[in-house]
Amino acid sequence: MIVETQIATVLWDIGLIIILATVFNFIARAFKQPPLLAFILAGVFLGPFGFSLITKFLLGSEIHLLGGDIDLVKQLSEMGVAFLLFSVGIESDFTKLRKLSLVVILGGIIQVFFIFGFVYLLMNFFQALQPMEAVYLGLILAFSSTMVVVKLLSDNFSIDTLHGRLMIGFLLLQDVLVILILPILSNIGTIFSPGFFAGFLFSGAALFILALIMSRYVYPAIFRFSFRNSELLFLTAIASCFGFMFLAYALNLPLAIGAFVCGLSLSMLPYNFQIYEEIRGIRDFFVTFFFVTLGFQLTPVFFGVLWKTVLFSLGVVLILKPLSLYAITYLSGYGKRVSLFVSLGLAQVSEFSFLLANQGLENGLLNKEFYSATIFIIAISMVITPYIFKYEEKFYNLFKGVTLFPKSFDRKRFYNRVLWLEEGKSVSDHIVIVGSGVVGGSIARALKDTHPLIAMDQDPDVVEGMKHENVNIFLGEADNKTLWRKLRLDKAKMLVLAIPNIGSSLRLLRYAKEINPKIVVFARAHTFENASRLYEEGADYVCMPEVVGSNVFLKTIIEFLETNALNHINVLQDEFVKYLKERSKQSKKKPFVHRDSI
């Protein structure tokens, strides 16, 4: 009877969390605020800052279920992080990060140790914290949030931009470092133990080797069969994730590393995109729990004791960390714009920092006041991040005149190696194509030999591939006003907006009509609302690929129903199938292009 009551209580609390998260999300949408803010505020509403509707999680009480002790906060948070890293692993393509390896690995390590060292030494010098508290605070502030940044990059269609790849590279390195640090801090006495490090490296290597074996010899056959049924595909992917998490647990590794390694093994399959789509629901479910539980763990107990530490920590996260990342990226030769976007985008605290703080509290190394203060810092920094992404262009315009380093650094090292991607031939009375994925790329290939044109895309791999096909194209983002002049829209005949981001399309459309009222603008839209907005801003023709495709599809179906014959419908089927096979072979040879860049 006691167990049944406890189960009912858990189900009630879970239902309450989902309901409140949904209600606050509706409110946030109505006021055009980020969902992340809604989830944290829902947690605050449920917690001691609000109406204390859920207190078991906050007090860390253990609920006895099926003979095992489960700390629901820790488990739900770890599952949220694990499934987020599982999805990141599925989408990861390390061939794209290969060119960034030096700045990501060396620069990332320098940034983490700089922030950690600065915080630790300063806290010890002023004796503001105990030595172990200073260690934990330095580590907590050093890492940035993969969960928040990857979601925002994806929402803003920026995951394949140069600054997006740099950010993901830094984040993946930080995730590896924090995963290495977690087991060390769990037993501080093993920090100088060769046996511990040998065992840890052996366990990690074994997990990666198993992932490679599964990806090459086992998964292709399993997923080829399960791909035929969406339910079976979903269950197979989730089962694989849990299998690797169980194996990681058995090897004394964090669950998150098992999930991430499993995701990497699935990323090598041709079905990785479909797998990603299938597991998004369960990922979002656990991620919601992570942010809500983060919110209801906020307590006011630290205000009278650690408020100076909180202000100092926020200063480190929002000022010192961005400055260090800006210096590292800029001195590596990426220029002001990319460096600023990278540094501002990583100005928050990692979800792993929550696990670090929770681990310190469980081991008796941190008190409740310190733990609550770190939760507050994590939550505030995560809430601020969506607004930084939203106004990053304005931040750039505000600070682009500030010079911290000699301009000679703008064109060094890696930047020199991609400079040729940023230069296009000067033409006039031409066609401008912005966005060269499937839609824009097809248009550029069809017109390149018969009409003068300039194309632009934000993905270096796409630009490089198009250049090899003799397309006049350069690397750039649609929102980069300094690059708009290269398009020579004032002398252009036509502008084709083939990018999926409606905000970028509208801004570039207004600029084009302002400097060249006679220019003809063809645009692409995903929704009827966006198509209407493009027409209102002066677009001459707006194409909705989904609508066009459905109309053609319907027309073909009606033709078959009227004639009951397939002969005239599949006249070009053989040629089309041949074309599809050729394009499929080409895409397998090229690096994976993220779906949002299409």
TAKA-V272443 format. One line per field, one symbol per residue. phi: phi as a letter, one per 20 degrees, with the letter a starting at -180 (. if undefined). Layout:
BEGIN
phi->???
END
This chain:
BEGIN
phi->.ffffffffffffffffffffffffgffffeldfggffffffffffeffddlfccgfffmfdeeclncecefffffffffffffffffffefcfffegfegffffffffffffffffffffffffelecfgfffffffffefddefgffffffffelcfdfffffffffgfffffffffffgffffbgfefdeffffffffffffffffffffffeddfgffffffffcfffffffffffffgfffffffemdfgfffffffgffffeefeffffgffeffffffffgggfffffeefcefegeddfffffffffffecffgfffffffffenenffffffffffdebdfffffffffffffemeceffffffffffgffffffggffffdfffffffdfeeddcgffffddlggffdfffeddffcbldddddocffffffffffdfedcfbcdbbeegffffffffemefcceadfeeffefffflffdeebcdedeeefffffffffffffebgefeddcdbecfffffffffeofebdddgfffffffffffffgfffdlbdgefdgefffffffffffffffffeffeggfef
END
